[in-house]
Amino acid sequence: MRWRADPPLIRPAAALVAAVLVALNLGALVMVALRAEGGEGWQAADTAALRFTLVQAALSALVSVALAIPVARALARRRFAGRGALVALMGAPFILPVLVAVAGLLAIFGRNGIVNDFFGFLGFDPVSLYGLHGVVLAHVFLNLPLAVRLLLQGWARIPAEHHRLAAALGFGGWARFRHLEAPMLARVVPGVLAVVFLICLTSFAVALTLGGGPRATTLELAIWQAFRFDFDLGRAAMLAAVQAGLGFAALAALALVTRPEAALGGLDRVAPAPPGGLARAFDAVAIGAAGLFLLAPLGAVLARGLPRLASLPAPVWEAAGRSLIVAAASVVLLALMAAALTLAALRARWPEAVGMAALTASPLAIGTGLFIAVHPYADPAALALPVTALVNAAMALPFALRALIPAARRAEAEHGRLSLALGLSPGAHLRLVLWPRLRRPAGFALGLGAALSLGDLGVIALFSQPGSETLPMQMHALMGAFRMADAAGAAVLLMALAFGAFVGLERVIGGRHAGA
Amino acid sequence: MRSMTLAAALLGASALAAMAQVPEVRVLTYDSFTADWGPGPAIEAGFEATCGCDLIYETAGDGAAMLARLMLTGARTEADVVVGLDTNLTHAAAASGMFAPHGLSPALALPIDWADPMFLPFDWGWFAFVHDTTRLPVPPASFEELIASDLSVVIQDPRSSTPGLGLLMWVRAAYGDRAAEIWRGLAPRILTVTPGWSEAYGLFLEGEADMVLSYTTSPAYHRIAESDPTKDFAAFSEGHYLQVEVAAVLAGSDQPDLARQFLEYLVSEAAQSVIPTTNWMYPAIDLPGGLPEGFDGPRPAVSLLFTPEEAAAQRDPALAEWRDALAR
């Protein structure tokens, strides 16, 4: 196993990335706690917030993944005209800023939305969007696309030979599911559940706006309250630690149920034709329903914003330029961090855990901690954009690793021994064996990173100064000044940039058949 | 030729030196103040024309975020002036010891008496529920009528939003010990609670709710900027709670004189005439030319306002009764 000695830079690089991540997450929390003076302890209302946070995050994760499975399965085995475009478009809700997504959902499911118009036409009472079900609906809308994409990658990793063998053996639908798909799902689903759960854990604006009142208080809102309403940093740090603890518990549970990739390789050939008949109808319904659910609100956002796009005020365009620069820097950082941790993850488990941990931290706590850390030495305003690029890269890293690490481990398990037998150098192994199997998830990961960075409105808000606003901040500023129509135009611009960056990077890096 | 170049270079150098010596005044305010469509740009240009200084804005999300930022930076803050706190924040702000008396006595035009030596009002408004007259021709005329109606309203969360906190104070000021009962009555009328003003106002404009918590001046925006006369506020017989936005000089300022000059300019006619159609609030002084058309509608008869001490003392119990009533 001589060549398995890592290329010399990987280990220190991964350690450096891990140090940066730990500093961002735990360091920020420690900074907040150190700055605290005393502080209120745990309160009864916090227990209610904890319960609501857990319930909404768990429900959102379960529903998202349960719905994603038939959709991903249908998309994985059907080929039709426009499939690539549909897969790409269906990814769009995940990269929308949450307020834009809520506006789109209201146009469909709101009091004057299409659904209630139809119900009214049929003589039914209108359905209210507000409550736990509204929160879950919005979270499913935002996260179903990610769940579908991650599951699609799972399906893509079932070797075509297995499908051929199943066909040759005359497997029915159930046997095919039990022997081919269930083992894959058992490996992939826990990770997808965990990712969606962690995203919803720090939800704040969606949960409150659609939750209908203080019973929809999440921990993130309680942290917000501690910072701004009570200016109680001790309490904020404690609540942020509890929230991070929940995330770590979810990650620990994930580590317990994750099974190692099996070394059952195939030759990456084309799979045989899928079954027709009832299965075909079922797949058509799954794809059609998901497409409608995800695309109708997007259509509503577009319809409202497009007319205002051309007449947007100059500051919006300047902000768009700044956002693009931040996103580009963020993607470069993300690529370096993800490469180091993915390669290190072939030998150890800790890089994956460290990379996933970024999802558990409260964005508000990270921002405040960084502000406290930076302020004595430099003007936080001068660092607003670099800090945002770094934090965005760290925030996108868990998604990148979720896509990259299983693919890398799988490639290593299947081809590592062959490379060894052939005496390939580490460089040649990387270039000839790993990269061709990683470029698709890598394109997906970096595209996602760019889109998330473009839509992010987290840390920047604490640092930003006049002249360094990003596009999401400008959109909020327009909304805050009664200019809802211009805000809708800015939302379309944001959506177009994020989607363009996502699809563009995915195609350029992932290759022609990316996204399949 | 050569000497001319030299002269030009010297001139340039002295201009640079002069620029380097221009003192800076740093003003911490909320971000909508400095937006292109906010009052910030005009006020900056107007003040810089006379002060021989460079005015630099720093921004935070809103008044509460500004105060949190000041608390975080403590005495190290570079800000000289703060613009945009309100009476729900001034007690905590004064207790921080970071502010100095302004020493000014302009002729203020507020519906109440004002004698705070540290915090100087620069605009104000009443909280109110805004509705669309085409959808709701006859709005409720009191909290009790609202409770008895089948209308839906959107409000903001008091923990993250200035108007949200204002409504807590409004109910307390109007009903005192009956506040909890009023909130229990209002609970079924409340469609949802948003984190900030813009989400709530957006929901209202989408037609999700019949009324939204905003300001008596909000309809003026629609009348003036959109020529839309259909938005109005519901006058409540209990009176309307005031929001008074104030500015103050930081005790640690290295430009205390310029900072005071800025406050003086902020309540001058030049700056105040910008306020109505950029910040969409009432100016803090009487404008000789009167208010812009669109601001001249009827005003609430009764103004409610707690002193900063009362507001600070009321806050936590008011929040508790709000949460209990709405969490049911």
Interface residues (C-beta under 8 A of the other chain):
Chain A: R35 A45 A48 L99 V102 A103 L106 A107 G110 R111 N112 S128 Y130 F204 A205 L208 T209 L210 G211 G212 G213 P214 R215 L221 W224 Q225 F227 R228 F229 F231 P313 A314 P315 T368 F371 I372 H375 P376 D379 A381 A461 L462 S464 Q465 P466 E469 M473 H476 A477 M479 G480 A481 F482 R483 M484
Chain B: D31 S32 T34 A35 D36 W37 G38 G40 Y57 E58 T59 A60 G61 A64 A65 L67 A68 R69 M71 L72 T73 R76 E78 A92 D157 P158 R159 S160 A187 I190 L191 T192 V193 T194 P195 G196 W197 S198 E199 Y201 G202 L203 L205 E206 G207 E208 A209 S218 Y221 H222 A225 W280 W322 R323 L326 A327 R328
